[in-house]
C-alpha cells in the first residue's frame, strides 16, 4: 500500500521563502494559566493554506511519499502502524511545533538528504504524543532518511513541558544530522529568530538534554572546534555570524526579552554587533507570568519606545509606518547599510500562538490561535486540536489572484491599505482586533467547560461542538475584517479623514515630518514673507 504525503507546510512554499521566522516558547510555570505556549511567525512571500491531517491506521509496509516543493519525488518514509491527527502544527495530543531557519554553515547542507524541515515537522507530529517524543522522532527520522535543509531551530511544546531543538546537516553525502535539544527550565521562556541560540550543553543529563552523537568530533575534524579552547559550543561552532546578521536576528530576541523581563536590562550591544558583547541568555524568567494576550502583544513589535523604534524618523514616512520594503541591505555612496528587521513584518504568511494545557481533555486543552499576514494587523482565532474540519476561507485562494473569499487576501487588503496612513488607521485596526480577540478570550473558559463536560459523556460530540465553534468564529472574524477594510477605504480616502458626520476633513502631515521636509529642501516650498499660505475654497 502506498499513500501520498501531505507534508508541505503551505502550497507554493518555495525553498527558503520561510527563512525569516520568529519563535517564543514558554514553560507552563511561566504563564498565567499554566499553558505551555509555542509561537511562530512563518515569514515569507507565499499564500498559506491551512491544513488538517486525519489520524489513520496503516498496513505493514505502507509508505509515505516525500516530494520536494517543485514536485520532485525525493523518496519514501515508512508509516508507523498509526499516525495522529494534525491541525496546522499541533497534533491531537496537544503537541505543537514551530521553527526558525538559522542557516548555519552553508557547507553543511546535504542535497542528498530526503527531509526538508517542513516535512520533518509534519512527520514528527504524526508520530508523537509528547514534546520529548517529538524530539526523538525528529532525531530518528533524519538519522534514517537524511536531512536536506539548512540549520533550523525548533520549539516543541506539550501540556507538561517545552523543548528547544537545533539542527544542522552533515554536508553533501553525509548521513543523518547533527542536533541538540534542551528542555525549557521551569518558569522560563526562550526566543529564537534566525540564529542558533544554544551554547554549551550537558551531555550526561537526558532529563533535560537530548542530542546526536559525534558532533564535537565532526566539528574538530573540520577545524571548527579545538577542545583546548574549552567546552564544545553549538552556537559558536555551527552558527558564525556578522554584525549585520546580529542586527537582523538578535534584535528580535532582545526585544521579546526586554518586554517580558524589563528588570534584566539586557544590553543592546550584542544585537548591535559590538565586538566582545555578551550574547543574550538562552532562557529567562519573565518579570510576571505571561497571559495569551501578553504573548499576542509580544509578537506585535517594532521596537517601539527604544532607540530603534521603527515608527520614528524620516524612514517611517509622515505617518510612522514601521515596515521597510526588501531588500534589507542597501548601499549609499559606496557604504553598506541595513534596515531594522522587526518581529512584526508584512512578509508574515501566517502566525500562531499555541496553548497546550494539562488538566483538560486533549481536544479541549490544545488550541492554536491562528492569524494570517502581519501580526500587527491580524486577528487571532482559536482552532482546537480536535476539530474535524477547518474554515473554508483559510484554505482557499492563491498568491497570484486576489479574492475576497480568501482570508489571507482579506487580511492583506487591510494591512496594505492601512500602510498609507498607519498612525491613524492602526487605531481602527487595533480597536477591532481588541474587540474580537477580547471577546473570544472571554468566551474561552465557558466554551471549554462545556466542551470538557461533553467529552466526558460523548467525545465525538465534543469534537463537533469545538469544530462548530472554531469555524464559526474564524469565518466571523474574516467577515468583520472585510467590513473593516471597507470602513478604512471609506473613512480614509484621497488624503482626507471623514469625521463622525461623514464629512471629509483636511488633516495634513505631522509637524515633525514637515520640519524634516523643510530641513532637506528649505527653499522648495517657501512662500514670500508677505504672502499667506493658500487656502482652498470650501466648495472647490
N, C-alpha and C positions, 0 to 999 in steps of 0.2 A: 504494500500500500504506500502510495506516495502523495503527500499533501503539500500544496504550495504555501509558502510562508506569507505572513502579513507583517513583516518586521520593519518596513520603512516607517520612520517616525512621522513623516509627512510626505504627501505626494509632491513631487517636484523639488525635493530637498537634495540639492547637489552637494557633492563632497566639498566640505569647507564652508558652506554657507552659514552653518550654525556654529561658527567658531568664535563666538564672542559673547558667551553667556555668563550670567551671574547666579551664584547659589548662596543661600543661607540655610544652615541646618541647626536645629535647636533640640537639645536633650529635653525629655519631658519635665524634668525638675527645673528647667529654665523658663517654662511657660506658665501663664496664669491659670490655665485649666488642666494642666498635666498632659497636654498634647505633645507628641513628637511632631515637629514641623520641619518639612523639607520644601524649599522654594527653588524655582527655576525660571529664569528668563531665557527662552530659546530665541536667540537673536540671529537674524539673517534675512535676506530678501527672498521670502517664499510665502506661499499661501498655505497655512496649516490646515490639515484635515483631521478633525478629532476622530479617534478610532477606539473601537471596543473589540476585544478578542474573547470569544467564548471559551469557557473551560471545556475540556474534552478528554476522552479516553482514547488511547492509541494502541493498535495491534502491535505485537512484536515485529520489529524490523521496519516500522513506519519511519519515514524520513521527511525532514522539513527542508525544502529547497531554499537556498540563500542566494539572493540576487544583489548585484551592485546597483547603485542608483540609476545607471543607464540601461538596466535590463540584463546585463551580462550575468549569466549563471556562474556563481563562484564555487558552489559545491552543495553538499547536503549535511545536515545535522540530524543525528538520531533523536527521535522523540522519546521521552520517558513514557511510562505507562499512563500517566495522567498529567495534563498541564492545567494551570489555574487560569481563571478569567482575569482580564486586564482592562481597565478603563483608563485611557491615555497612558499615564506612567505610575499607576497604583493598581496593585492586584487585589483579588478578593480577600486576602488575608491582611490587608492594610499595609502591605509593604510598598513603599514609594521609592522612586529612584530618579535622580537628576544628574546632570553633567555640566562641565565647562571644559572646553578644549584648552589645554595648556601648551600644546605644541611640542615642547621638549626639544631634543636634538633631532634635526631633520634626518640624520643618517640612521636613526633607529626605526624609521618607517619600513614596514615589511610588505611590499606589494604582493607577496605570495601568501600572506595570511588571508583567512576566509572572512573573519568577522570585523566589520566596522563597529564603531562604538554604539550606534543606534540599534543595530541588530543584536549586539551583545546585551543591551539593556532589556529589550523585549524578551529575548530568550531567557534571561535570568529571572525576570518577573514571572514568567510562566512556570518556573521550576522551583520557586522558593516560598516558604511560609513565614520566614523571619528575615530581618536585615542581615544577620550573620550568615544564614543560608544563602542569601543573595550574593554576598561577597564570595562565599565559597563556590557558588555556581559560576560566577564570572571567572574566577581563577581556573576552575576546571574546564570551562568551555574554551578559553583561549589556549590552555595547555594542549587540548585535544585538536582544536581546529585552526589555531593561529589567529593573530591579532593584526588587523590591517590599518588601523587608524594611527594618527599621531598621538602625542601624550594627552591624557584625559584625567580630570578629577571627577569623582563620582560622590554623591551624597545619598545615603540609603537610610531609610527610617522604618520602624515598625512601632507598635504601641508601647514597647518597653524600652527601646534604646535606638540610638542613631550611630551610624558609622560614616567615616570618610575613607575613600579608596582612591589611590592614584596609580596610573598605569602608563607604561611606555612599551613600545615594541622592541624586538630583538635585533632589528636591522634586516636587510634583504637576505632571504634564505634561512633566517633563524627560526627557532621553534618557540612556541608559546608567547609569553610576555613577561616583563618584569613589573611587579606591583607590590604595594604595601597598603594595608588598611588599619585604621585606628578607630576604636570606639570613642565617641564623644563623651568626655567625663560628665558625671552627674552635675546638673545645674549650669552647664556651659553651652555656648554656641560657637559656631565657626562660620567662616565665609570664604568663598572662592571666586576668582574672577580671572580666568585665562592665564594663571601662573601656578606652578607647583608650590604647595604650601607646606608639605610635611618635611621636617628637617631630620634629625636623628630619631630613632625609634627602638623600642626594646625588641630583641629577637627571641626572648625566652618567656614571654608573658601572653599566652594565647587567649586569655580572657579579654585582653584589651588591644592586642595587635596580631594580625594575620599578615603573612607575606609570602611571596615566592622565594625560592631558594637561589642562591648563587649570584645575586645582583651585585654585591660588592666585588666579588671575584671577576665578574664580567666587566665592571667599570674599571677595575685595576688593570685588566688585560688591555683595555682600550686607552689607558693613560689618563683617565678622568678622575682617578682616585688613588691616593697614596696613604696606606694605613699609618704612615709616620705622621701624617697631618692631623690624626685624631679619629674619632668615630665616623663611620660612614654617614653622610648626609644625602638623603634622597634629593632634596631641593637643589643644593649646590652642584650635585653630580649630574643630574639629568635635566636641569632647567636653568642653563646660563641665561643671563638677562642683560639688558641695556637700560640707560636712563629713560628712553622713550617708552620701552616696554613696561617699566615700572609705573610710569605715569598712567599708561593705558590700563594696567591691571591692579596694582596695589592701591591706587586712589580709591577704587570702589570698596575694597576690603576695609580700608581706613575709615571710609565714610559710614559704612554699616556699624563698625565698632565704635566710632566716636559718638554716634547717636544712641546706640544701645548701652554704652558704658562711658558716658562723658567724664566720669570721675577718673578714668585711667589716663586722660590727657595724652593720648598717643601722639608721638612726634611726627609731623608731616615730612620730615627729612627723608624717610625711606621712600615714600611714594614720589618724592621729587627727584629721586635718583642720586642723592648726595653720597659721595664715597664714604664708606665706613658706617653708614647709618644702620641702626638696629632693625632687623625685619620685625614685622608685627607678629604677635603670638598666634599660634595656631588656634588656641581656644581661649575664650574669655568668659567671665561671668557677667551677665547684664546687670546694670545697677538695680533694675526692677524686672520682675518676671514679665515676659512678653505675651501680649494677647495676640489673637489672629489679626485684629485691627491694627495693632502696632506693627506687625510684620508687613501688612499691606503698605503701610506708610514707609517703612524702611526700603521697600522696593520701588518707591516713587521718589527718587533722589537725584538732584542735580548739583549737590554740594551747596545748597542754599545756606547763607549765613557764614560761609567761610571765604577765605581769600580766593577760592576757585569757583565761586558762585557763578554758574553759567547763565543766570538771568540778568547779570550785570555786565556793563561795558558796551563798547561800540559793536562788538561782535554779536551781541544779543539783539541788535537792532532796536528800533524805537519802542517795541512792545515787550522787551525782556524775554524773547524766545530762547529757551535753554538748550536747544539742539543744534548741531552743526552737520552740514552735509559732508559726505565722504568725498575724497579720502581724508583720513585723519591727519596725515603728514603733508606738509607743503613747504615750498621754498620761496623766499622773498629776498631779492638782491643776493642770491647765492648762499643765504643762510637757512638752515633747516629749522622748521617749527612744527608743532603738533597741537591740534585741538585737544581739549579735555574730553575724556570718554566717560559719560555718566552711567549710573546704574539704569536709569530710565532712558530708553532710546527709541527713536522712531523705527529702528530696524528690528525690534522685537516682533516675532511672528506670533508666539503665544507665551504666556507665563502661567505659573501655577503656585499655589500655596497649599501644600498637602498636610492635613491633620490625620494622625494615627493615634487612637485613644484606647487605653486599657479600660476594662470595666463595662464595655459596650459590646454587643454582638458585632462581628466583623462588618456586615453590610451597613451597620449604623455608625460604627466608630470611625470608619475610614471615609474621608471626604476630600475631594480635590476642589479647591476654589480656583476656578479656571477663568483666564482672561485672554482676550485677543488684542494684538497690536500693543503699542506703547503702554507701559504700566501706568503712566501718568494719566492716560486718557481712558483706560479700560474700566470695566465694572466686573468684579469677580462674582462668579455664580457657583453654587455648590453642586457638585456631581458626586454622588455617593458611590462607593466602590462596588456595591452590589447591584447597581441598576442594570436593567435588561435591555435598555435602548439608550440612544444618545440624541440630543437635539438636532433636528434636520439642518438648521441654518449654520451649525458649527461643522457640518460635514459636507457642505455644499460650496461649489464655486472653484475658481482658479485664478491665478495671478494675472492672466492675460485679458480678462474681461470683467469689468465692473458689474456687480449685481446687487440689488437691494435684498435679494434672497440669501446672500452670504453674510453671516455675522462678521467675518473678518473685514469685508468691504464696508460694512456699516460703521464699524469702529474706525477704520481708516479714513472714511469720509469726515467724521467728526474731528479726528486728530489733525488731518491735513488742513482742513478749513480753519480750525482754531489757531493754527500757526500764524495766520495772517494778523491776528490781534491777540496774542497769547495772554497778555496781562489782564485783559478784560474777559475774554471768552473762557479762560480756565476757571474762573469763578463760577460760571454757569455749569461747566462740566463737573466741578467738584461738588456743587450743590446737589446735582442729580446723582452723582456717584455716592455721596454720603447718605442720601435718602434711600437709595436702593440697597446698597450694601448694609447699611444700618438696619433696614427692615429685615433682610434675610438673616443677619446675625442675631437679631432679636427673636426671630422665629425659631432659630436652631434648637434651643432646649426643648420647646414644646413638640416640635416635629420629631425629634429624636426620642423623646419619652414615648410618644405614640408608636413610633417605629419599633422601639425595643419591646413594647408590650405586644405588638403584632408578631414580632419574631418569636416570642416565647410560645405562641399558640399556632402560628402559621408562617413559617419563614418565607414562603413564596409570596404570600400576601404582603409581607413586609417589603420585599424587593419591589413589588408592583407599586406600593404606596410611595416608596422613595424615588422610583423611576418617574412616576407622575409628577411628584413634587419637583424633582430636578429639571425635568423637561419643561414643565410649565413656567418655572421661574427663569430658566435660561432664555426661552423664547420671549418671555415678557420683558426681560432686560433689553434684548435686541430691538423689540418694538419701541421701547422707551428711548433707545439710542437713535433710532430713525427719527423719532419726534424731536429729539434734542438737536440732531443735525439740521432739521427743517427750521427749528427755532433759531439756531445760530445764524443760518443763512438769511433769515428774515430780519432778525434784530440787528445784525452787524452786516450792513450792506452798503457797498460803494463808499466805504470810508466813514459812514455815519453810524451812530448808535441810536436806535429808536428808544424814546422814553416810554413811560408807562401808558401814555395815551397813543403810542404807536407813531409819534412824530419824530422824524429823523433829526438828530442833534449833531452839530459840529463839535468835535472833541479835540481835534488836532493831535499834537505829539507831546510827549513828556518834556518838561523844561530841560532836564539834564541832557536828553538826547539832542534837543535843539542847540544847546550850548556846544556839544561836540561838533555838530554840523558847522556852526559859525566859526569855531576854532580852526577847523580844517579849511574852510572857504570863506574867509572873513568879508570879502567884497562881493561875492556872487549874488547874495540875496539882500544886500543892504540898500535901503531907500535913502534918498536925500533927507537931510535933517529936518527940512521944513515940510515934508510930506508924510501924512499919516498912512498907516497900512490900509490897503484896500479892503473894504468890506463888501461882500456880495449882497445884493438886494435880497430880501426875504423870498420874493417870488420869482427868482431868476429862472 
